[in-house]
Amino acid sequence: MEKLNLIYSKFNGMDLIEASGEIDVYNSFEFKKIVEDLIDTGSRQIIIDLEKVHYVDSSGLGALINQRTKMQKAGGDLFLVKISDQIRSVLELTKMTVFFKIFKNREELMNLQAAS
């Protein structure tokens, strides 16, 4: 078990959470808490940078799904950027690549938003 580290900042007016380590049964509640706090304080666009997350189990996947659903109900959205091959594999196996908005990097997300 590796510790989950979450760093919060702003990126182009959006809330950014940079995660590293593992999102699993032992620490998925930490991830859920930070996202819920952002939603409760009015955040409507959250970027989750997963470049340094090398492992996600079913609890971690559940936390990601749960938080995107909560964000959608609040009228916002949650975006995933820089996902690792392991996380992409989990999302593909569970057919969640159609549920999440996934971007190669933050710039790709910004370019898409600027175009719409």
TORGUKE-876364 format. One record per residue (C-alpha): x, y, z; residue in three letters. Coordinates in Angstrom, 2 decimals. Layout:
N
px|py|pz|res
X|Y|Z|ALA .
...
END
This chain:
116
px|py|pz|res
0.00|0.00|0.00|MET .
1.37|3.38|-1.04|GLU .
0.17|6.62|0.45|LYS .
-2.10|8.84|-1.63|LEU .
-0.90|12.42|-1.97|ASN .
-3.28|15.13|-3.15|LEU .
-2.15|18.63|-4.05|ILE .
-4.79|21.29|-4.68|TYR .
-4.27|24.38|-6.84|SER .
-5.98|26.44|-9.55|LYS .
-5.40|26.08|-13.29|PHE .
-6.99|28.57|-15.71|ASN .
-9.75|29.28|-13.20|GLY .
-10.51|25.61|-12.64|MET .
-9.83|23.58|-9.51|ASP .
-6.93|21.18|-9.99|LEU .
-6.13|18.13|-7.89|ILE .
-2.78|16.50|-8.61|GLU .
-2.80|12.98|-7.21|ALA .
0.13|10.64|-6.70|SER .
0.49|7.15|-5.26|GLY .
-2.47|4.79|-5.14|GLU .
-6.22|5.33|-4.96|ILE .
-7.48|2.23|-3.21|ASP .
-9.68|0.88|-0.43|VAL .
-7.32|2.35|2.19|TYR .
-7.37|5.93|1.00|ASN .
-10.18|6.53|-1.52|SER .
-12.08|8.39|1.23|PHE .
-9.35|11.09|1.19|GLU .
-9.93|11.64|-2.51|PHE .
-13.71|11.74|-2.07|LYS .
-13.41|14.24|0.78|LYS .
-11.34|16.80|-1.13|ILE .
-13.67|16.66|-4.16|VAL .
-16.80|16.87|-1.98|GLU .
-15.33|19.88|-0.17|ASP .
-14.72|21.61|-3.51|LEU .
-18.26|20.86|-4.69|ILE .
-19.69|22.12|-1.39|ASP .
-17.79|25.40|-1.75|THR .
-19.13|26.01|-5.26|GLY .
-16.59|24.44|-7.57|SER .
-18.11|23.44|-10.91|ARG .
-15.03|22.39|-12.87|GLN .
-12.43|20.08|-11.37|ILE .
-9.41|18.63|-13.13|ILE .
-7.95|15.45|-11.67|ILE .
-4.33|14.97|-12.78|ASP .
-3.52|11.26|-12.46|LEU .
-0.06|11.25|-14.03|GLU .
1.60|10.06|-10.82|LYS .
-1.09|7.58|-9.78|VAL .
0.10|4.12|-10.69|HIS .
-2.66|2.01|-9.13|TYR .
-6.44|2.25|-8.78|VAL .
-8.55|-0.57|-7.33|ASP .
-12.34|-0.95|-7.40|SER .
-12.73|1.39|-4.41|SER .
-10.66|4.04|-6.15|GLY .
-12.64|3.62|-9.36|LEU .
-15.85|3.85|-7.35|GLY .
-14.63|7.09|-5.77|ALA .
-13.88|8.59|-9.20|LEU .
-17.28|7.56|-10.55|ILE .
-19.08|8.81|-7.44|ASN .
-17.41|12.20|-7.53|GLN .
-18.03|12.77|-11.25|ARG .
-21.70|11.89|-10.70|THR .
-21.92|14.35|-7.78|LYS .
-20.26|17.04|-9.87|MET .
-22.71|16.48|-12.74|GLN .
-25.67|16.70|-10.33|LYS .
-24.23|20.00|-9.07|ALA .
-24.20|21.31|-12.65|GLY .
-20.48|20.96|-13.23|GLY .
-17.96|18.48|-14.50|ASP .
-14.88|16.53|-13.50|LEU .
-12.08|15.94|-16.01|PHE .
-9.27|13.38|-15.92|LEU .
-5.88|14.30|-17.37|VAL .
-2.60|12.44|-17.87|LYS .
-3.89|9.02|-16.90|ILE .
-1.38|6.20|-16.68|SER .
-1.56|3.02|-18.74|ASP .
-2.76|1.08|-15.65|GLN .
-5.62|3.49|-15.03|ILE .
-6.53|3.57|-18.73|ARG .
-6.63|-0.23|-18.70|SER .
-8.97|-0.27|-15.68|VAL .
-11.23|2.34|-17.30|LEU .
-11.30|0.41|-20.59|GLU .
-12.03|-2.93|-18.92|LEU .
-14.92|-1.42|-17.00|THR .
-16.19|0.56|-20.01|LYS .
-15.73|3.80|-18.06|MET .
-13.83|5.58|-20.82|THR .
-17.23|6.69|-22.16|VAL .
-18.29|7.98|-18.73|PHE .
-15.24|10.13|-18.00|PHE .
-13.92|13.06|-20.00|LYS .
-10.26|12.09|-20.43|ILE .
-7.54|14.34|-21.84|PHE .
-3.87|13.75|-22.63|LYS .
-2.90|16.86|-20.67|ASN .
-4.29|20.13|-19.31|ARG .
-3.54|22.00|-22.52|GLU .
-5.70|19.61|-24.57|GLU .
-8.56|20.25|-22.14|LEU .
-8.10|24.03|-22.38|MET .
-7.96|23.91|-26.20|ASN .
-11.17|21.91|-26.37|LEU .
-12.96|24.28|-24.00|GLN .
-11.74|27.33|-25.93|ALA .
-13.07|25.81|-29.16|ALA .
-16.56|25.21|-27.74|SER .
END
